[in-house]
């Protein structure tokens, strides 16, 4: 991405698209009962509260009545149907890690089998987006957690903490290509969750081969443990490699969330917040709800003079429903250099 001399002026930036992840699948409801939903009505109310606070993208997980993360697509269908009625303008983004929560104390935190994860393309009503991981990697969400982060929560349980410490993200080449094919055929936009520059390079190769032909909405996920950490040098290296035509959101965890989101707002990028990422106010002494985290970002944006996008404006910024005809058009729209043509030598460049 390029930053001209006037890049920090809010009038030259896209309006702010706030993503909220208010369903905290890694937590037990008892960890923060004031904010972690259990019933379907509570799931829907979370969306309404966050939308009214200023969020326009809803990152979705769902619980069963016993508090465990649901692995039933029928449960997702039920929630999606309710959300289409309650927050019809909101961008509904289903988290591709739908088996994020272990099934019992000390159980392996295994993601669903590949063929089952492909069924996310069959959700009805269909979401606007499904997040997709690229390249199998470690996902140790405990590595950056401090004792204060987990104090008084279920993650103080050593067996449960070990489960999340040893978790991996299965996202091999064959699965990724088939998943992208199915999502695009269903008219669902992939949202790329990327932990590092090598994963971004893999996405570029998929685009150059015509495997993915559409807008590039992506999130830099800086949670450590096999992913980048919330280090501004990592962040700016990643931002530097993202093409100009992409829409980039920044994500990290716990009390790093607000500082990283503040940088995202200032730079013309987009933030993500919610109890899936963080439970704590900056002091680390009191918990903060997902809706209040959204309101916090709205206040920061107001201080910086950056307008928050309406739901319609967010859909336009994300280019929901847009596809491109082939690799050449996709590369041009995203601002990547074109593919090398037969016999062409030297550096490839736009005319």
C-alpha positions in Angstrom: 0.0 0.0 0.0 1.2 3.5 -0.8 1.1 6.4 1.7 1.2 9.9 0.0 2.0 13.0 2.0 -1.7 13.5 2.6 -2.5 9.9 3.4 -3.3 10.6 7.1 -5.9 13.3 6.2 -9.3 11.7 7.0 -10.9 13.3 3.9 -8.6 11.1 1.8 -9.3 7.9 3.6 -12.2 5.4 3.2 -14.8 5.6 5.8 -14.1 3.3 8.8 -15.4 -0.3 8.6 -15.6 -1.8 12.1 -15.6 -5.6 12.5 -16.9 -7.0 15.8 -16.4 -10.5 17.0 -18.8 -10.7 20.0 -19.2 -14.5 20.4 -15.9 -15.4 22.1 -15.7 -19.1 21.2 -12.6 -19.7 23.2 -14.2 -18.5 26.5 -16.7 -20.2 28.7 -19.9 -18.2 29.2 -19.1 -18.0 32.9 -15.9 -16.1 32.1 -17.9 -13.0 31.2 -21.6 -13.7 31.6 -22.5 -10.1 31.1 -21.3 -10.2 27.5 -20.8 -13.8 26.3 -24.1 -15.1 24.8 -25.6 -18.5 25.4 -29.2 -18.5 24.1 -30.1 -17.7 20.5 -31.9 -14.5 21.7 -28.6 -13.4 23.3 -26.7 -14.1 20.2 -29.0 -11.9 18.2 -29.0 -9.2 20.8 -25.2 -9.0 20.7 -25.4 -8.3 17.0 -28.1 -5.6 17.5 -26.1 -3.9 20.3 -22.9 -3.9 18.3 -24.6 -2.7 15.1 -26.2 0.2 17.0 -22.8 1.0 18.5 -21.3 1.4 15.0 -20.0 -2.0 13.8 -21.0 -3.0 10.3 -19.2 -6.4 10.0 -20.3 -9.2 12.3 -17.8 -12.1 12.8 -20.0 -15.1 13.7 -19.7 -18.2 15.9 -22.5 -19.8 17.8 -22.9 -21.8 21.0 -25.0 -24.8 21.9 -27.2 -24.5 25.0 -24.6 -26.3 27.0 -22.2 -23.5 26.3 -19.9 -25.4 24.0 -19.1 -24.0 20.5 -21.5 -25.4 18.0 -20.4 -27.6 15.2 -23.9 -28.0 13.7 -24.5 -26.1 10.5 -28.2 -26.1 11.3 -27.4 -23.9 14.3 -25.5 -21.5 12.1 -28.4 -21.5 9.7 -30.8 -20.7 12.5 -28.6 -17.8 13.7 -28.1 -16.4 10.2 -31.8 -16.5 9.6 -32.4 -14.5 12.8 -29.7 -12.1 12.0 -31.0 -11.4 8.5 -34.2 -10.1 10.2 -32.6 -8.3 13.2 -29.6 -6.6 11.4 -30.5 -6.9 7.7 -27.8 -4.4 6.6 -24.9 -5.8 8.5 -22.2 -7.8 6.7 -22.4 -11.3 8.1 -19.1 -13.0 8.2 -19.0 -16.6 9.4 -15.7 -17.7 11.1 -14.2 -20.6 9.2 -12.8 -22.1 12.4 -16.3 -23.3 13.4 -14.9 -26.1 15.7 -12.7 -23.6 17.5 -13.9 -24.8 21.0 -12.9 -28.2 22.4 -15.7 -30.6 23.1 -14.6 -31.1 26.7 -12.0 -30.3 29.3 -8.6 -31.3 27.9 -10.1 -32.5 24.6 -8.1 -31.8 21.4 -9.0 -28.5 19.8 -9.5 -30.1 16.4 -11.0 -28.2 13.5 -13.7 -30.1 11.6 -12.6 -32.4 8.7 -11.9 -30.8 5.4 -15.1 -32.1 3.7 -17.2 -30.8 6.6 -15.6 -27.4 6.5 -16.5 -27.2 2.8 -20.2 -27.3 3.8 -19.9 -23.6 5.0 -20.5 -22.9 1.3 -24.0 -24.5 1.8 -25.2 -22.3 4.7 -28.8 -21.1 4.2 -29.3 -18.2 4.3 -25.9 -17.7 3.0 -23.5 -15.3 4.8 -21.9 -12.4 3.0 -18.4 -13.7 3.8 -16.7 -16.8 5.2 -13.2 -16.3 6.7 -10.5 -18.6 5.2 -7.0 -19.5 6.5 -4.1 -20.0 4.2 -1.3 -22.5 4.7 -1.4 -24.9 7.6 0.2 -23.3 10.7 0.4 -23.4 14.4 -2.2 -21.3 16.3 -1.0 -21.1 19.9 -3.4 -18.5 21.2 -1.8 -18.8 24.7 1.6 -17.6 23.7 0.9 -13.9 24.2 -1.6 -14.3 27.1 -0.4 -12.9 30.4 -1.5 -14.2 33.8 -3.7 -11.1 34.1 -5.4 -11.9 30.7 -6.6 -15.3 31.9 -7.1 -14.5 35.6 -10.5 -15.7 36.8 -11.3 -17.4 33.4 -11.6 -21.0 32.2 -8.2 -20.6 30.6 -6.7 -21.0 34.1 -7.5 -24.7 33.6 -4.2 -26.2 32.7 -5.7 -28.9 30.5 -7.8 -26.4 28.5 -4.8 -24.0 28.2 -2.7 -26.9 26.9 -5.4 -27.6 24.3 -5.2 -24.1 22.9 -1.4 -24.0 23.2 -1.1 -27.0 20.9 -3.8 -26.0 18.3 -3.0 -25.9 14.6 -4.8 -24.5 11.6 -5.3 -27.0 8.8 -5.3 -25.1 5.5 -3.3 -27.1 2.9 -3.2 -26.2 -0.8 -5.8 -28.7 -2.0 -8.3 -27.7 0.7 -7.8 -24.0 0.1 -8.4 -24.2 -3.7 -11.5 -26.4 -3.3 -12.9 -24.1 -0.6 -12.3 -21.0 -2.7 -14.0 -22.7 -5.6 -17.1 -23.7 -3.5 -17.4 -20.3 -1.8 -17.2 -18.4 -5.1 -19.7 -20.8 -6.8 -22.1 -20.1 -3.9 -21.7 -16.3 -4.2 -20.0 -16.0 -0.8 -17.0 -13.7 -0.6 -13.9 -15.2 1.1 -12.3 -13.0 3.7 -8.6 -14.0 4.0 -7.3 -14.3 7.6 -3.5 -14.0 7.2 -0.8 -14.3 9.8 2.3 -13.3 7.9 3.7 -12.3 4.5 4.2 -15.9 3.3 0.5 -16.4 3.5 -0.1 -13.2 1.6 2.3 -14.4 -1.1 0.3 -17.6 -1.4 -2.9 -15.6 -1.9 -1.2 -13.6 -4.6 -0.2 -16.8 -6.4 -3.8 -18.1 -6.2 -4.9 -14.9 -7.8 -2.2 -15.1 -10.5 -3.4 -18.6 -11.4 -7.0 -17.6 -11.5 -8.1 -19.7 -8.5 -9.5 -16.6 -6.8 -11.1 -13.8 -8.9 -12.6 -11.1 -6.7 -12.0 -8.2 -4.3 -9.3 -8.8 -1.8 -10.6 -8.3 1.8 -8.1 -9.5 4.3 -7.2 -9.3 8.0 -3.7 -9.3 9.4 -4.0 -11.6 12.4 -1.3 -10.7 14.9 -1.9 -13.1 17.8 1.6 -14.8 18.0 2.0 -18.5 18.5 2.8 -19.2 14.9 1.3 -15.9 13.6 2.9 -12.5 13.6 2.9 -10.7 16.9 1.5 -7.2 17.5 4.8 -5.6 16.6 4.6 -2.4 14.5 7.6 -3.5 12.4 5.7 -6.7 11.5 2.6 -4.7 10.8 4.2 -2.2 8.5 6.1 -4.9 6.6 2.7 -6.6 6.0 1.0 -3.3 5.1 3.8 -2.6 2.7 3.1 -5.8 0.8 -0.7 -5.5 0.6 -1.8 -4.2 -2.9 -3.4 -0.8 -3.1 -6.8 -2.2 -4.2 -7.2 -4.4 -1.1 -9.2 -3.7 2.0 -7.1 -4.4 5.1 -8.3 -4.9 8.7 -5.9 -5.3 11.6 -6.5 -7.9 14.4 -4.6 -8.8 17.5 -5.5 -9.9 21.0 -6.2 -8.8 24.6 -4.9 -5.4 25.6 -2.9 -4.9 22.4 -6.2 -4.6 20.5 -6.9 -1.0 21.3 -3.4 0.3 20.4 -3.3 -1.6 17.1 -6.9 -0.5 16.2 -5.9 3.1 16.9 -3.0 2.8 14.5 -5.4 1.2 11.9 -7.8 4.1 12.2 -5.1 6.7 11.9 -3.6 5.0 8.8 -6.8 4.6 6.9 -7.0 0.9 7.6 -9.9 -0.9 9.4 -10.2 -2.3 13.0 -11.6 -5.4 14.6 -12.7 -5.8 18.2 -14.9 -7.8 20.4 -14.7 -10.5 23.2 -13.2 -13.1 20.8 -10.1 -10.9 20.8 -10.1 -9.1 24.1 -12.0 -9.0 27.4 -10.2 -6.2 29.2 -10.2 -2.4 29.4 -6.8 -0.7 29.0 -6.2 -0.9 32.8 -6.5 -4.7 32.7 -8.6 -4.5 35.8 -12.2 -4.3 34.5 -13.8 -6.2 31.6 -15.2 -4.4 28.6 -18.2 -5.6 26.5 -18.0 -6.0 22.8 -20.5 -3.1 22.2 -18.4 -0.8 24.4 -15.3 -1.8 22.5 -17.1 -0.7 19.3 -18.1 2.6 20.9 -14.5 3.1 22.0 -13.3 2.8 18.4 -16.0 5.2 17.3 -14.7 7.8 19.8 -11.2 7.3 18.6 -12.3 7.8 15.0 -14.2 10.9 15.9 -11.1 12.4 17.6 -9.1 11.7 14.4 -11.8 13.1 12.2 -12.5 9.8 10.4 -16.1 9.1 9.6 -17.5 5.6 10.4 -19.1 3.8 7.5 -22.8 3.1 7.3 -23.7 -0.5 6.5 -24.3 0.4 2.9 -21.0 2.2 2.7 -19.2 -0.8 4.3 -20.8 -3.1 1.6 -19.5 -0.8 -1.1 -16.0 -0.7 0.5 -15.9 -4.5 0.8 -17.4 -4.8 -2.7 -19.8 -7.4 -1.5 -21.3 -9.3 -4.5 -18.5 -8.2 -6.9 -16.5 -10.8 -9.0 -13.9 -10.4 -11.7 -13.8 -12.3 -15.0 -10.3 -13.7 -14.8 -6.8 -13.4 -13.3 -5.8 -10.4 -15.5 -8.8 -8.3 -14.4 -8.3 -9.3 -10.8 -4.6 -8.4 -10.8 -5.4 -5.0 -12.4 -8.3 -4.2 -10.0 -6.2 -5.1 -7.0 -3.2 -3.1 -8.1 -0.8 -6.1 -8.5 1.6 -6.1 -11.5 0.3 -8.1 -14.4 1.4 -11.7 -15.1 4.4 -12.1 -17.3 3.4 -12.9 -20.9 5.2 -15.5 -23.1 8.5 -14.2 -24.2 8.3 -11.1 -22.0 11.6 -10.1 -20.2 12.4 -7.5 -17.6 10.1 -6.1 -15.0 6.4 -6.5 -15.5 4.5 -3.2 -15.1 1.1 -1.6 -15.8 0.9 0.3 -19.1 
